[in-house]
Amino acid sequence: MEDAYAKSVAEVLAAFGVDRTKGLSDGQVEQHARLYGKNELPQEETAVISFLLARMNGETGLAAFLEPSVIFLILAANAAVGVITETNAEKALEELRAYQADVATVLRNGCFSILPATELVPGDIVEVGVGCKVPADMRTIEMLSNQLRVDQAILTGESCSVAKELESTSTMNAVYQDKTNILFSGTVVVAGRARAVVIGVGSNTAMGSIRDAMLRTEDEATPLKKKLDEFGTFLAKVIAGICILVWVVNIGHFQDPSHGGFLRGAIHYFKVAVALAVAAIPEGLPAVVTTCLALGTKRMARLNAIVRSLPSVETLGCTTVICSDKTGTLTTNMMSVSKVCVVRSVHQRPITDEYSISGTTFAPDGFIYDAGGLQLDFPPQSPCLLHIAMCSALCNESTLQYNPDKKCYEKIGESTEVALRVLVEKVGLPGFDSMPSALNMLTKHERASYCNRYWENQFRKISVLEFSRDRKMMSVLCSRKQQEIMFSKGAPESVMGRCTHILCNDDGSSVPLTMDIRNELEARFQSFAGKDTLRCLALALKRMPEGQQSLSYDDEANLTFIGLVGMLDPPREEVRNAIQSCMSAGIRVIVVTGDNKSTAESLCRQIGAFEHLEDFTGYSYTASEFEGLPPLEKANALQRMVLFSRVEPSHKKMLVEALQLHNEVVAMTGDGVNDAPALKKADIGIAMGSGTAVAKSASDMVLADDNFATIVAAVAEGRAIYNNTKQFIRYMISSNIGEVVCIFVAAVLGMPDTLVPVQLLWVNLVTDGLPATAIGFNKPDSNIMTVKPRKVNEAVVSGWLFFRYLIIGAYVGLATIVGFVWWFVYSEDGPRLPYSELVNFDSCSTRQTSYPCSIFEDRHPSTVSMTVLVVVEMFNALNNLSENQSLLAIHPWSNLWLVGSIVLTMLLHISVLYIEPLSALFSVSPLSWAEWKVVLYLSFPVILIDEVLKFFSRSSRGRRFPLRLRRREILPKESRDN
């Protein structure tokens, strides 16, 4: 029943055919169960080609299996990542079940009984009380206490519990916060008792809608993955074209006698094409990217950012908008008293005294300052502060305790009452000059409520008048030394309306409350509640006749006003600087909250989100206001929005989707069950360490310290990781271009195979992989958080940079071929053949030659080629210490990991050359010193070439080389067309 909140109690009961005094009958239960259901949340080809070709060509043993096995391993790793990702998504849905109640007190057939919550059906009448978890979505039908308050923060994100009522709601487009007569499944009753009729079960509840939203959300590919996929598609097309071209160009050589027939010749050149594909495809790239991201997660863990999804690491680097939950992320989610107003004296101006209180958590640590900013050394010496402490300790049903496991102070009960408990501890006790230092000597467990227990021991509670919605206050009768005193607290307008006297702070006297003083107090109250958006309570007392043992509502008159207390969910101290860092980095922060607009705007002022703004129009919207905007204005609002208030879960997901349609890269933070769909939809979902398991499972990253400032540090780390990732991708691509050039040119010229596939795999997976991974340890740029986020459509390699790496790649390939040719033509250990003989090797068996044809099967020339390729790529790795800075400015030892990886790579390569089983496997042979010198001569110039290219990059000419891109329009395409 979707509109139960707008119907009267009688209409809702009639819709389900239920008698409020008897509940459903057994027959009705069976019928409704069939009608509404249960109350529970419903639970590759390349390797094959390579292998077949090896077998058809007569290869056996390990050589036939090495290449396909490596490719299969890479495919298996990718599949494992997919399985893990899917498992995480299923876990998030499973953990939603933890918020379902286990049992419910149900009225059926005229009798109450306790049943499993899964057996509830719409129409059941359920009784709930303090501490009960609401078992289904229900409409209140009867109040059994003066008030009913529910903590629904997991659903709406509201920082305080919400009062529930019986009256229907006429609000148009009502959100969860407007449905004040509905109890939502999974929320918790914190005060009062009531009866309600079930209106929704299972998937037809607010919690069920969250589950459905998560199921409808598909994981988005990260910006880097999109660009790598695009590059992979482009590369695949180019490779396919080159492979076909090489095969077609050599059709005339299929029948050469050296191949032993047309079919074997076709297979031979098809193998050349496959080798070309192996050379062009950077097989080691997935492993290197994963390794670099994993190393980044380790560094981020030190910053209290626990990464659950590796690809999300680089997404941080291009984040343009952070949608931050207010409660618990920007604030501490610990209600704290921040201001106190008392009457100083009626004989001099100003009439009132105002105190500010430091401390933003439930810890009893903080100081009290006067209006001039001076700290009070002994607060209990002020009569009003002393009596405020008494009243706050006695008019209180909450508990403050220390949790040694979590090493923090925790509350039991209403947040506002716990805030008063903490205030009592900050005020301290009278009569001891050493009181502040003495309290610090207590253990944390003793310190939690030491002062509160003192007042509770001094006064004996006799009678209590509970809070009621019509009075908006509560009172407690206490006795101390044969003197009875009634302490009262409540809404300022209710308490002050019952006061006839005031307590003066200068001498502790009680004087009549005049109209001037009343007006002054009301002005202070309006300032607290309006400008400062504090939640206010007024405190009062009254001396009662000796021996009185009970209270009535009539006793709540002729009260003496003690003071006015203002409290709030305070912002975290470090958030303001973090917001400024985001602005400097070109990242927009949107505060998203279920709280009302004025409270949220006050917080935004405090944290600097509304910096330099006097008028918030166009920057602050409620969910209803935003939904009511026409499309064009809505598009403009998305470009300027700073605050999005009064939201429910569907609005958060809608905001993320709308921003993504405008090409924004969105990070969404949250901690509640209500945040899970938006966390899953965002480009990077960030959950709080203290948040719900559902939010954590739906997220990509978890903040162990719940701190918004940690996100900013993680963004900086993400940008550094992306820059390094980009560098090693460019390194690997330039290396692979060299391999392609080598094989393609050799095939076109008609030379023997310079490199065989297994050698190319060795280069790509091992000798390329280690330096590429080490490039991930390059130091970040000093200005990394002062530049704008990179564009989502920014290519990994493009423009001038692509031209640079074509030049480098071409040199790598040509140097490899020159090494091969050198051995045949010029080497003293080689045959010293004419060049024409080398390019006509395939006809050797049909001609009379002065050399044996077996010379073309010698392993020395391919060993020289392979070694040139390895060494030139080691020098090229040094080029990638920086994109544009010279090696004279950034020395190799600035990244010792890279130096170490180059040394290790060379040791591995030397092992392959000089250890017999390995040399046979990779078809290589040992090199002489003369051959090593030629290798070095051919390899070192790559550094000189790149230094020249870097010089041009640093010049204005180099910077202007890339194609000019159109500036992204502010309005969406539809608006521009209109």
N, C-alpha and C positions, 0 to 999 in steps of 0.2 A: 504494500500500500504506500505509494510514493507521496501522497499529499496528506498524510495523517496529521502532520503538524498544523495544517490549515483547517482541520475539522474539529468539532467539539468532541468531548469525551463520549457523549451519547451516540454521536454519528459513527465514531470509530468502533465502538462496541457493537452497534447494530450491523455494521458492515461485515463483521466476523460472526454475528449471531451468537454472542457470548453474554451470559448473565454475570455481572460483576461480583455477585455474592456466591456464585457456585462454580464459575469457570466453565471450561469445556467438558462435555461428556466424552466417554470412551469412543462412541460412534463418531462424534465430531473430530476427535483427535485423529482417527484413522482416515477420515475423509480429507482433512487438511494436510495430512502427511502425504497422501497421494497427489494432492493438488499442488502443494508448495515445495515438496521435497524435504530433505534432511537439513538439520542445522549444523552443517560442517562445510568447510572449504574443500571442494574437490581436489581431492588430491591430483701406378701410372705408366703411360705408354713408353716414354723414352728409355726406361730401364729395360723393358721387354725387347725393344728393337736392338739395343746395344747387345743384349745377351744372345739373341738369335743370330745377329751378324757374326758374333764371335764364334758361335758353334758352326755356322755355315762356312766360315773361313778356316775351319779346322783347329781353332784355338781350344786348348784344354787347360785344366788345372786352375790355379788361383787367378791367373791373368784374365780368364774368361768371365770370372765372377766379380772381380774387384769393382769395376765401373758400375754395373747395375746394382750391386749391393750397397754402394755408397748412396746412390740416388734413392733406393728404397728406404734407407735409414732416414734421409732427409724428409721423405714423404711421411714416414711413421711419426717423426717428431712433430710435423705440422698437424697430423691427425690427433696426436695426444693433446696439443694445445686446444684444439676444437672441443675435444671431450671434456677437458677441465673447465672450459668456459661454459659449456652447456650444464655441467654439474653445478657450478656456482649459481646459475639462473634457477635451477630446480631447487637448490637449497634455500634461496630467498623466498620462494613460494611456500616451501615446507615450513619455514620458521614463522610464517604468518599464523599458523595454527596455534602457536604458543600463546597468542593473545585471545584465544577463545576460552571462555569459562568452562570449568569442569562440571559443575553442578548448578542447579537452580532450585529455588523454593517456589513451587507451582501450585496453583489452585485448580483442582480438577474434581468434578463430581461433588463439589461442596466441601472438600477437605484439602488442606495444605499437605504437601509431601515434597521430599527432596529427591529430584530426579537428575539423571545425566543431562547436561545442557544440550547434547546432540538430539535428545528426544523432544525438544520444544518444537511447537508448530505455531504459525500465526493464529492469533486468537487466544493463546494461553495467557493467563493472568499470573504475573510473577511478582514476588516481593523482594525488594533489595534494601540493603542497609550499609552502614559504614564498613568499608573494606571489601565489599562485594565487587567482583568483576562482572560487568553487565553481560549477560549471556547471549543477547540478540538485540536487534534494533527494536525499541519499545516506545510506546506512547504513554506518558504518565496519566493515570486516571484517579489517583487518590494520594494525598500527602498524609503520612503518619507521624510527622514531626513538624516543627516550626519552619524548617528549611531543608532543602535537598541540594547538595553541591556535588558536582562530578568533575573529576580531573580527566579532561579529554585532550590533553596535550599531544598524545601519540597520534591523534587524528587531525587536530587543527593547528597544533603548535602554540596554542595560547599559554601564556606564562602563569596564569592563575586559574584556579578551579572556577567552574561556572555554576551559577544558581539555576535550578530547573523549576518550572512552574506548570500549572494545569491549563492555563488559558491558551486558546488557539492563536496562531501567528498569521497575520495578514500581509506580511512583507512579500513584495513581488521579487521573483528570482532569488528566493531565500537560499543562503548558503548554510553550512552546518552550524555556524555560530549563531545564526538567526533562529534556528529551530530549538527554542528554549524549552519545549515540552517533549523533546525526543531524547531518549537515552540510547547511546550508540554502542554497539557490540564492541567489547574489548576495553572500554573505558572503565574507570574505577570510581565508586562512590566514596567520597571523603567526609561527608557530613549528612546526617539525617536518614530517614527511612521513607519508603514510598512503595506504592503498587503501580504496575504498568502492564499494558497489554502488548503482546508481541505483534509487531507489524511486518517484520522481515527476518528471514533466517538464511543461513548459508551464503550463497553468492548474492542474494538480494539484500545485503546489508552494506553499510558504509565500508566495513573491512573487506567485504567481498568485492566491492567495486574497485578497491585498490588492487586486489589480486587480478581482476580482469584487465585493469590498465597495464599491469606488469606483463601479462600474457600477450597483450596487443603490441607491446613495445619491442621493436627489432633492434638488435645491436648495430650501431653505426660504425663503419670503418673509420679508423683514425686518419687525420690528414696525411701523415707520412705513408700509411698503407695505401691510401688512394693514389698518391703520387707514384709510389713504387709499382702499383698495379698498372697505372697508365704507362709508366716507363717500360714495364715488362711486356705489355701488349705491343707497344711500339717496337721494342727490341725483338720480340718474337716474329713480327712481320718482316723486319729487316733481315733477321737471321734466316728465315724461311726463303726469302728472296735470294740471298747470297748463296745459300746451300743449293737451291735449284739451279742458280746460274753456274756455279762451279761444276755441278753434275752434267748440265747440258753442254757447257763449253768443252768438256772432255769426252763427249760421246764418241768422237772420232778415235780416241785412244782405247776404247773398250776392247778392241780386237788385237791390241799390241801383244806380241809373243810373250813378253815378260809376265803377262797376267794368266796365260794358259787358257784362253778362251773368252768369248764375248760376255758370258754370264759372270765369270770371275772378275773380268775387267769392270763390269757394271757394279758388282759388289765392292770392288776396291775403291772406286770413286764415290760410291755411296758412303763408304767408311770415311773417306776424306770429308764428305759433307757433314757426317755425324761428328767428326772431330772438330770441324768448324763450329758446329752448334755448341759442342762442349766448351770450346774456347770462348765463344761469345757469351754464353750464359754464366753469370757469376754464381756458381753453385754454392760458394761459401758465404754469400751475402746473407741468407736467412740466419745462419748460425752466428755470424758476426753481429748482425743487428740485435739478435736475441741476447747475445753475450753483453753487448754494450748497454742495452736497456737493463739487464740484470745487475750490472755493476752500478748503474744509476740508481736502481732501487735500494741498493745497499747504502749509498751515500744519503739518499733521501730518508732512509730509516733512522739515520743519526739525527735528522731534523724532526723526528716524530711523525713523519709521513710514511705510513705503511702502504706500499703499493700492492694491490691485489691483481691488477691486470697490467702486464708488461707494456703493451702498446700505449697505455694511458700516460706513460712517462713523457713521451715526446709530444703528446697532445697538449700538455701544460705549456709547452714552448710557444704555441700559437693561439693560446686562449685569449679571446678579446673581451669576453663578458664573464664575470663571476656573479652568479645568482646565489646570494648567501642567506641562509635561514637566520633569522634574528635571534630567537631564543636559544641560548646555549652555545652559539657560535660567535656572534658579535657581543653577546651578553654572557654573564656567568650562569644564568638560570638559577640564581640564588637570590631571592628577594632580600633586600637590605634596606635598613633605615638610613636615609641620606641627610634628612633635615628634621629639625625639631624647632617649634616655635612656642614660646612661653611668654607670659606677661611679666615684665620686669618690675614696673611700679606704676601706680596711677598718679603719682605726683610729679613726674618729669618725663620729658620726651627723649628718645622714642619710647612708646609704651611697651613695645614688645622686644624680646631678645630672640635672636635666631642662632641656632647652632648647626654646624655641619659635622657629619660623622664619616670618618674614613673606613675603608674596608669594603670589599665587594663580594665576599663569600660568606659561608656559614661559620667560618672560623671566628672565635671570640677575640680577634686581633683587630685593633683599630683605635683611633683617637678621636676626641671631641674637640672641636675648634669653635671659638666665638665668632661674632660677626666680623671682627678685625683680622681673623685668620690666626689668632694666637691659640696654642694648644692649652686646654685646661689640665693642670697637673692633678687636681683632685675633684673630678666631676661631682661626687656625692655631696660636696659642700654646697652645691646649688640646690635649694629646697625643691624647686620644680623638677629638676633632673632626678633627684632622689625619689620623689613620689611617682614620677613617670616609671622608674625602674620597679618600684613596688607594684604599681598597677599592671605593668606589662608582664611581670612574673606570675601574678595571681589570676588575672583574667586571661588564662591561657590553658589550652588543652593539648598543646603540641609537645614534642620531645626533641631535644638536640643531643646528639651523641657522636662519639668518635669511632670511626671504623678503622681498626688497625690494619686490615688487609688492604683496603684501598688508600690508606694513609690520608684520610680526609674526614671532615665533619659532615654528617648527614642528618636529614630531617625526617621526622615522622609526624604527619599532620599537615595543617594548612601552612602555606608558605608565609603568609602575612604574620601568623602567630609565631613562627620560627624566627622571623626577622625581629620581632619584639624580644624574643628570648636572647638573641645575639646582642641586641641593644642593652639589655640588662647587664650582660657580661662586660660590655665596653664601659658602662657607667661605673661599675665596681661597687664596693661596699663602704659605708661611712665608718669613721672612728679610727682608721689605721693610716698613718702617714706613709707607711711602707707598702700600702695595699697594691699598687701596680706591680712592683717587683716581687711581692709575695705571691701574687697570683701566677706569675710566670714560672715559679718554682714547682707548680703542680704538674702532674702528668697530664697528657692531653685528654685522657679519659676523665680525670677529675675536673679538669679545667672546663670541659664542655658546658656544664650547667652548675658550676660551683655557686655563683651569686644567686641564680634562680632558686637553688635548693635552700640557700640561706633564708630568703624571704618566705619560701613555703614552710620552712620550719618555724619562723618567727610568727607567722599568722596561721590560724586554723580555719580552714574553709568550713562554713556552716551551711550555706544554701547558695544555689545558683539559679539565675534567671537566664535560660538559654536564648540565643539569638533568634529573632523572628523577623520576617521580611517587612512587616508593617512598622515595627519599632526601629529596625536597623541598628540594634545594639544588644549588648549582653551585660549582665551585672553579676557580681559574686559578693556574698556577705562573709566577712572574715572577723575573727576575734583575736585580740592580742592584749594581754594584761588587763582583763575585764573591760576592754573597750571594743565595741563593735563598729566596724567601718565597712561601708559598701564601696567597692571599686567598680567603675563602669568604663566600657570602651565601645566605640561604634562609629557610624558615619557622622562626620562633623556637624552636618545640619541637624541631625537628630539629638546628639549629645548637647551641643551648644544651646539648642532650643529649650533644654530642660535645666540649664544652669542659671543660677541666680547670683553666684559669687565666683570669685577667682582667687587662685593662690598666687601671691606675689613672689617673684624670684629673688628680690633683693633682701627681704627679711623674713619670708615664710609666713606672712600674715594673710588672712582671708578677708577680702573686701568685696562690697557689692559690685555686681557686673552692670556697668552703666551702658547706655546706648552707644556712646563714643567708643568704649572699649570693644563692645560687640561688633561695631562696624569695622574697627581695626582688625579684629580677629577674622572676620569674614573676608576682608580684603587679603589677609595673609593666606587664608584657605584658598581663595580664588587664584592667587599667584602660584601656590603649590600645585593645585590641580590643573590649572590652565597653562601657564607659561612653562612650568617645570614638568607637567604631566605626571605628577607623583600620585600614588595611591595613598589617600589620607585617612587617618583615624584620629578621633579626639578622645582624650582620657579625662576622667573626672572621678571625684570621691564624695562621700557623704558620711558624716558621723551619725550612727544609728543609736536608738535607745538601748541602754544596757540590758542584756539578757534576751534580746530579740533573736529568734531562732529560724525565721523564714522570711522570704521576700515576696512581694507582690508587685505588679506593674505600677501601682500607685506610689511605691517607694522611689521610683525613678523620677523624682522631681526635686527641685531646690538643690541641685547638685553644685559642687564647687569645681570649676574648670581647672585642670592641671596643665594641660598642654596639647599641642597639635603635632602629630608625627607624620612625616611624609616618607614613603618608601618606594623603591623601584627595583626592577631587575637591572642591575648596573652593567654598563658596558665594560668589556675587558680593557685593561689599561693600555695594552699594546696595540689595540685595534686602530686607533687614530693614525699612528705612524704607518701601519700596514696599508690603510686606505690611501694615504698620500703616496706610498710606493707604487701602488697600483695605478694611480693617476699618472705618475711620472713614466710608468712603463706602457702607457697607452691602453690600459685595461680598465673597462668600466665595471663598477660594482653596483648591482641592483639588490637592495634589501627586500627580502620576501618574508612575510609574516602573516600569521592569522590574527594578530592583535588589531585593535582599532587604529584608525588613521592618525589621530592626534598623538597617541602614545608612541607610535612608530616614528613619526616626524620628529618628535623630541629626541629620540635616540639618534636619528640620522644627524641632527644638529650637533649632538655631543661627540660623535665619532668623526665628524668632518665630511660626511657624505654630501651634505648640502653646502659645501664650502663656497663662500662668496655669493650665496643666494639669499635674498630676502623674501621673495615670492616663490612658493613651491608649485604654483600652477604650471602644469605641463611636465612636472618632474615626479609628482606623487599621485598615484591612482589607487583606488580600491579595485577589487576584482570586478565588481558590478559596474563601476564607472568605465573601466577599460572595455568590458564586453559591450557596453552601450555605444561606443564610438563607431562612426562610419569607417569604412576600410582605409580611406586616405589618412584620416586623423589617427587611426590606430597605427598605421605605418610610421607616422611622424612621432607618435608617443613612444614607440619601441626604440627610436633613436635617442630619446632624451631621458627615458625613465630612470629614476634613481630608487624609488620606493614603490612596492607592490604590496598592498595591505589587504586585510580581511579576506584572505584566500583560503581555499580548501584544496585538497590534493589534485583535483582535475585542473585547477587554475595553474598550478606550478608546472605541470606537464605541458599545458597549453602555452605558457610563456616560453618554455624551452623550445618547443616546436616553432613558434612564431619567430624567435630570434634566429634559429637555424635556417629558416626560409630566407632571412636577410643576410645569409652567408656569415653569420657570427659563429665563432667556436665557443661553446658554452660550457662552463664548469658550474655545477649545481651542488650546493652543500645542504646537508640535512641530517637529522638524527632520529626522527620519528618514523613510525610505520607509514604515516601520511606522505612522507617524502620519497618512498621507495619507487613509485612509477617515474617521477621526475629524475631521480638519480640514475635510473636505468636508461632513460631516454637521452640524457645529457651526453655531450661529447666526452666529458669526464665527470663521473659522479663521486662526490667526496662525502663520506660519512664520518660522524664523530665517534671517537673511541668509547665514549660513555653512552652512545646511542643504542638503539634497538638492534637486535641481531638481524632483523629484516632489512633495515637500512644498510647495514654493513655488507650483507650478502648481495645487495643490489648495486653496490658501489664499485668503483674502480680503485679508490684509494681511501684509507682510513686515517684520520688525524688522531694520533694517540693522546695528544694533549688538548683536543677540542678547540684549538686556537686558530682563529682566522689568520693571524700573522704567520702561522706555519705554511698556509697556502701560498703566501707571497714568496717565502723562501723556497718552496717547492717549485714555483713557477720559474724562479731564477735557475734552479738546478735543471729543470726541464728544458729551458732554453739552451743551457750549456750542453746538455746531452744531445739535443737536436743538431747544434752546430758541429759537434764532434761526429755525430752519425752522418751528417752531410759530407764531412771531410773524408771519412773512410769509404763512403759509397762512391764518391768521386775517384778516390784512389783505386778502388777495385774496378770501376768502369774503365778508367784510363788504361789499367793493366790489361783488361779483357779486350779493349780495342786493339792493343798491341798484338795480342794473340791472334785476333781475327785477321789483322793485316798480314801477320806472318804466314798463316795458312793460306789465305786467299791469294797473296802475291806468289807464293811458292807454287800453288796449283795452276795459276794463270801462266806462269813462266815455264811450267812443265818440269819442275825440279822434283826430286824424291821428297818423301814426307820429312819435313823438318822436325816435327814433333808428333808423337803418337798419342792417342786419347788418354792412356793411363798417365803419361807425363803431364798432360794438360790438367788432369784431375789433381795430380800432386801439387802443381803450382797453384791451382785455384783454391783448393781446400786447405792446404797446409802453409805453403810459403806466402800466399796472399793473406790467409786468414789471421795469422798471428800479428803481423804489423797493423792490419786493419783494426783488429781489436784494441791494440795498444794506442792507436790514434784516439780512441775513446777517452783516454786519460789526458788529452790536451787541456791545458789550463783555460778557464773561461775568460772571456774578454772583460775588462774592467767596467765597461759601459753597458753591460748586458741588460740591466734593468732601467736604462734610460732611453732605449730605442723602442719603437713601436712594434707590436706583434707582427710576425711575418704573415703575409697573405696566405689564405688557405690554398689558393691556386698557384702559389709559387712553386715552380719546378725545382726538383733537386739539382738538375744540371740543365742550364739553358744559356742562350745568348753567347756572350764573349767567353764565359767559362766553358761552355761546350766546345767552342772553337779551340780554346787552350788545350783541352784534354784530347781533342782530335790530333793536335800537333804532337803532344806528348805520346799518345798512343801510336801514332804513325812512326815516331822515332823508335819506340820500343819494338814494334814489329819489324821494321827495317834493320835495326841492329841485330835482332835475332837471326834474320835471314843472312845478313852479312857474315855473322859468325859461322853459319853453316857453309856458305860459299867459300869463306877463307880457308876452312880446313881442306876442302877438295882442291882448291886452286893454288893456295900459297903456303900452307903448312908444310914444314920440313918432314913431319911425320905422316903427311897425307900423300895421295897419289899425284898431286900437282897436275891435275887435268886442265885442259882448256875449258873455258866457260861453256863453249858450244857443246862439248861432250856431256857436261853436267845437265844441261836443259834437254838433251836428247837421250837421256839414260834408258828410256823405255825401249829403245831400238838397239840396245847394246848387243843383245843375243843374235841379232840378224846381221851384224856388221863384224868386220875384222878389226879388232882393237888391240892396242899394246898393253892393255890392262885387263884383269879379270872382271867380269860383270858383277862378281860377288862384292866388289868394293862398295857398291851402292847399298849394301846391307850392313856395312860397318857401323858400329854404335857410336864411334867418336864424334862424327859431325852433329848428330842429334843431341849428344851430351853437351857439346859446345853451345849449341842453340839453347838448350834447356837452361844451362848455367848462365848464359848471357841474360835470358829472360828473368831468372831469379834475381841476379845481382842488380840489373837495371831497375827492377821493381823495388828492391831495398833502397836504392838511392831515391827513387820516386816517393817512397814512404816518407823520407826526410822532407821532401818538398811539401808534404801535407801537414807539417807542423802548424802552418798557417795558410789561409787562402791567398793572402796578398803580401804578407810580410816576408822580407828576405831572411835567409838563414843566417845572415850577418847580424840581424836584429833579434831573431828568436833562435837561440842555439839548440842543437840536438839534445843537450843534456837537460833542457827544460822539461822534457818528457823522458825520464829514465826508463819507463816501461817500454817505450818505443825502441830505445837503444837496446834494451835487453831482448826484445822480441826479434830484432834484426840479427843479433848475435845468435840467439837460439835457432832461428830459421836457417842461418848459414851452417850451423853445426849439424842440423838435421839433413840439409842438402849434401854436405860433405860425407855424412854417414851413408847416404844413398849411393854416392859415387864410389866410395872406397870399401864398403862392406859387401862381400860377394853375394849373399842371397838377395839383398836389396837391389844391388846393381843389375842382377839378372831379371828381377821382377819388373824394374822400371826401364829396362833396355838401355842402360847407360854403362859407361866405362870410366876408369880413373883418368884425370887430366894431368898433363905435365905442367911445369912452371911456365913454359913458353905459352901454353894454351891459356893459363890463368891470366897472364899479362894481357893477352888479346881481349879476354873477357872484360877486364877492368878498363882497358882503353875504350871499348865499345859502350860500356855501361855508364861511366862517369859523366859524359856530356849531357845526360838528361837533366842533371842539376843546373848546368849552365843555361840550357834552353829554357827551363822553367823560371830561372832568375830573370831572364830577359822578358818573358811573358808577364811575370809579376810586376816588373818595372812599368810595363805598359798599363797594367791593371791599376797601378797607383797613380798614373797620370790621368788627366782629364779625358784624353782620347780613349783610354781603356774603359773609363767609366761610362762613356757615352755609347759604347759599342752595342749594348743590348737594345732590342726592339723597344720602342716606347709603347707603354700600355695605357689604355684608357682608364681614367680615374673611375673608380666604382661609384655609381650614382647612389644618392642617399635614398631615393624613393624606389620601390619595387618596379618591375618592368610594366605591370599593368597600369600603375599610376602615371608613368612617363608616357605610355601610349595614349592615355586619356588626355 
